[in-house]
Amino acid sequence: MSSSTVHSGPWFGDFGGSFAPETLMASLLELEEAWKGIGQTPEFKEELSDLLCNYAGRATPLTHARRMSEELGCELWLKREDLLHTGAHKLNNALGQALLAKKMGKTRILAETGAGQHGVATATVCALLGLECVIYMGEVDAARQKPNALRMELLGARLEVVKHGQKTLKDAINEAMRAWVSDPEAHYLLGSALGPHPFPALVAGFQQVIGEEALEQIQRQAGGLPDTVVACVGGGSNAIGIFRAFVQEDAVELIGVEAGGEGIETGNHAARFSGGEPGILHGCRTWLLQDEGGQILPTHSVSAGLDYPAVGPEHAELQALNRARYAWCTDREALEAFDTLSRLEGIIPALESSHALGWVRSHRDSLSGKRVLVNLSGRGDKDLASVFAQRDGGET
């Protein structure tokens, strides 16, 4: 990847592509043409910017976590996507795609969700723009993220609970894509920087506002660049959103943190770079968890948003180029970080974001004295039941 180039796809080195059924190719081409046409006009950009500012609440703040910095021995800064309307970074992409879909003449939106934040964001923008909304969510995720399931229904979305497979995000994506095949007049509002072209580049483009703001904010507030930028990685939209602004800054280390679950050695995790290999899933070639026969392996994470067997192809390229490093954080470490930030800073992080914080806590020695920027991708209200179930020795 050129340090001065932001990819528009379809390939990110050896990764990406568009491995989709023939019945979807016309819809994907229509979306690409609209993105490169309507989506690049000054009128579209101005309308989206207005919505991001005056409806969503951008720019989100950059917070110096002083007490946690003292405990860890580093200078810790948090990019506060938890303060965006609906409580996570997902709204950036949902607003962009839904606005584009409406200008394409679409009246119905299909979407998948894991942790529920993308579902809530999609239901929110559909209410705002007057679009019909159908959300697919695995039964396991719907149970452990019940507050978000209720929010989607309150916002007017129809929630379709997927009751087969692992009943998590992978299965929700499967069903949403099947629904799109039979309903090409709808728009599939994919929530992460993965899937067939143009979705990885499209979603990353709508999320890169995170990094653009953070780059300006940390230089102004801290007096210089961070040494390290850390973000959790499920599909990878929040991470690529902040990474893109720092890729050209060679002195800045980029760390993506996957879900280590119960530990890599147990097999109960969702760490694709630590336990997987390249393959094809949901329309693109990337790193994923699969067996010797190419069958997708079960995944595990305490966080629903990281419980997915593949990663976005732009991350796969960054890893191949050694421009970003991908580590992992266990459930236990993430839960400890969840508690620490809440107790020391009065900020309750999403369990997804807690993985990034958990990695920082477990690597405090090597980060001593450094300036560390963590993308706090969401707030943790949705996770309280899961966290307290863990404390009580139950299952989420």
N, C-alpha and C positions, 0 to 999 in steps of 0.2 A: 504493500500500500504506500503510495506516495504521501509524504508528510503534508503536502499541500492539497491533496485531493480527497473529497468525500465521495464515496461510491454511490452510484445510482442503480447498481445492479446491471444485469441479473446475476453476474458472477462476482464473488469475492475470492479471488485466487482460484483455488480448486473447489470452492464451496458455493452453495446457492443453487441457481438454476430454477427451472419451473417444471417439476415433475407432477403434472396434474392431469386428470381425466380430460379427454378431448372435449367433453361437454362443458368444461369450465374454461377452456382456452379463450372463447369469445368474451366471456365476462372479465377475465384477467387482462386481456388486451384492451377492452373498453376502459377498465380502471387505469391502466398505465397511460393511455392516451389522455384521459381526463386529468390525471396527476401532472403530466408533463405539459398539458395545455391550460385548462382552467386553473389548476393548482399553482401555476407560476405567474398568473396575472397579478398586477398591482391591486386590483379590486378584491380578489380572493384573499391575498395576503393581508390587506388592510382590514377586511372583515374578520378574519381569523385572529389577527393581532388584537383587535378591539374586544373580541369575546374572551381571549386569554387574559386580557388586562381587567376588563370591567365585569366579567361574569365569573371567570375561574379564579382570579386573584393573583395573577402574575404581575411583577416578578416575585417569586417566593424568596424569603430572607435567607441569609447565610448567618448561622449562629455559632459563636465561639463557645464550645462546651468547656467552660473554665474548670469546674469541679472535677469532671471526668478527665480532663487534661492533666490535672494535678495527680490524680490517682494513677494514670497510665504512664506519666512521664513524657508525654508528647504534646504537641499543640494541635488539639482536635477541633475541626470545624465541621459543621453539619449543613448540608444543602437541604432546606426544609420543604421537600415536596409533600410532607405530611400536612402542611398548612394550605395546600391547594384545595379548592372546593371539591368535595366528595372524599378528601382524605388521602389521596395518592396521586402519583405522576400519571396514572392512566387517563386522566381527563384531557391531557395535552393531545394525545393521539385520537381519542374519541371525538373531540371537537373538530379536529382537522378532517378526519375521515367522514364524519356525519355531514359536515358542511359540504364537502366535496360530493358526497352521494346525493344530497338534495339538489345540488346544481346539475347533477347528471340526470335528474328527473326521477330518482328512486324514492319510493314512499315507504319501503319496508326494510328494516335492518335486522340482520341475524348476527349473533355474537356468541362466543364461548367465554367461560370464566372459571377460574380456579379458586383463588382467594376471595373472589367476589368483587374486588375493586374495579376490574374492567367491566364487569356486568353492571355495577352501580353507575360507573361513568357513562356507559353506553345508554342505559335507561334514562339517565339525567339529560343527556344531549338530545335523545329522542323526544323527551317531554318538552324540552326547550324549542326544538325545531319542528314539532308536530309530525313525527315519524312513528310508524308502527314498529314495535320492538319485540323480538323473540330472543331469549337468552338460554343457552344450553349449559348445564352445570351438573357435574358428577354427584351422585347421591352422597358419597362420603364427604365431599366438599360442602354440599348444601347443609349437611348436618353440623360440621364443625365451623361453618361460617353462616350460621342461621341469621344473625342480625343483617348481614348483607343481602341474603335471600329475601328477607322481609322488606328491605329498602327497595330492591328492584321491583317487587310487586306493588309497593306503595307508589312508585314512580310511574306505574302503568305498563310495565313490561310483562310479557307472558314468560314464565319460568318453566323450561322443559328439563326435568330431572332425569339424568341418564343413569339407568340402573343395571348396566352390564359392564364387563371388563373390570378394571380396578375402581371404576366409578369416580375417577379423578379427572384432572385437566386433559390428559391425552384423549380420554373417551368423549369429553365434551367437545373437543376440537373435531374428532371423527364425526360426531353427529351434526355439528354445525356445517361442516363441509358437505356432508351428504344432503343436508337440507338445501344448501346453495345449489347443488347439482340439479335438484328438482324444482328450484325456484330462481332461475337466472335473472328474473326481473328485480329481485332483492339485491341488497349489497351486504356482503359478509364483512363485518367490521372486526377484523382480526386484531387481537389485543397485544401481541408482542412482535418483536423484530425477527420473525421466522416465517415459515410457509413458502409457497411458490412466489416467484417474482410477479408483481412488484412489491409485495408486502414487506420483506425485510428492509429495503431501502425507504419505502414509503413511511413505515412506522418510525424508523430511526430519524427520518427527516422531521417528523412532527415532534419527536422527543429531544432533539438536539438543542432546543431552547434551554434545557436544564444546564447543559455545559456552557453554553454561550453566556448565560447569566452568571454562573459560578466562576468562570474565568475572570470576568470583569470584577465581580464582588470580592474575590479573595485577594486580588492584587490591590484593590482599593482599601479593603478593611484590614488585611494582614500585612500589606506592604510588599507582597511578592507571590510567586507561584508556590503551590504545595509541593512537597517532596513526593507524596504518594496520594493517589486518588483511589478510593475503594468503593465498590458497589456490589450488591448481591446480584447473582445471575441465575434466573430461571430460564425463560426464553431469552431474556437479556435486554429488554427495551429501556429500562431505567439506566442500566449500565452503559449501553451504547449511547444513550442520550447525554450522559456526562462525559464519557470517554472521548467522543468525537472532537470536542473543543480542545482536548489536551494531547491528542495524538501527535500533533506537530511539535509539541514541547518535549524534546528528547530527554530533558532532565527530569521529567515527571514520570514516576513509576505508576503503571496502571494495574490494579489488582481486582480481578473478578472473583467473587466468592460464591461457590456452589454449595448445595445442601449435602453435608457429609452424613446426615442421618444418624444412624447408630454406629458409624465408623465404616471406612472403606472396606476393611477386612471382613465385615459381616455380610456385605452385599446389600444391606438395607440402607440405601442412600440414593441420591440423584446427582452424583458428581460425574458428569459425562467425560470431562478431560482426565479424570483420575481412574475411571473404571470402564471407559467406553472406547469406541473407535469410529472412524468415519462410516457413514451409511446414509440412507435416504428415509426420511419420515416427513409426512405432512407437506410434501411438495418441494422439499429442498435437500441438497446433500450437505451434511454437517456432521458434527460429533454427536453420537447417541449411544445409549446403553442397549446392547443387543447380544444375543447368544451366538454360538458358532454357526447356527443355522439361519441367522439373520432375523430371528424373532425378537420383538421388543421385550426387554426385561422389565419386571415390576420395579417401581421406584418407591422410595420412602423419604418423607421429610415431615417434621412437625409443622412446617409452613406449607399451606396449600399452594401458594404461588410459586414455589420452587420444586414442587412435586411433579416433575415432567422429565421424560427420558431424552430430550434433545435440546440443543442450544442454538441460538441464532447464528447464521452463517458468517456474519461480519465478525463475530467473536472467534469463530473457528479460524478465520484468516489472521486476526490479530495475534492469536496464539501461535499460528504457523510462522509468522514473521517475528516472533519473540518481542512484539511491541507491547503486549499485555500478558500478564501471568495469571493463571487461574488456579486458585487454591480452594479449600473447602473448610467448612465449619460444622461441627456436629450439632445435633439437637440440644444437647446439654449446654454447650458453649453459647449457643444462640439464646437459650432461656436465661442463662446467667447475665448475658449482655442486656437482654430485655429488662431484667430487674435493675441492673446497674444504672442504665440511662434514666429509668423512671425515678430511682431513688436519688440520684445525684443532680439531675438537671430538670426534673419535673416534666419530662417529655417521654410519653409512652410510645415506643416505636413498633411498627409492624414486625411480626416474626420474620418476614423476609428481610427487612432492613437489619434486623438483629443479627443476622448471619454476617453481614459486613462488619458490624460492631464487634461481634464475637471473634472474628479473625484479628481485628486490631488488638483486642484484649489479650489474645493468646500469643501475639507477636510483639508485645510491648517492649521487650528487650531490644529487638532489632530496630524498633521505631523510636527509641529513646531520643529525645531532643529534636525530632523531625516534625514538620508541619504536615498533618494528615487531613485530607478532605474526604468525608464519607457522604455518599448520597443517601439521605434518609428518605427512602422512596415512599413511605406511607406511615400512617399512624396505627396504633395497636388496639384501638377499641374493639375491632372485629375479632381479636385473638384472645380476649380475656378468658372466655370459657375454655379454650384449649390450654392456656397457660395454667389455669387453676386446676383443670383436670389432671395435668401432668404432676402438679404439686401433690394432689391427693392420691397419686399412684394409679389413676385411671388412664383410659385411652382417649385420644381426641377423636 
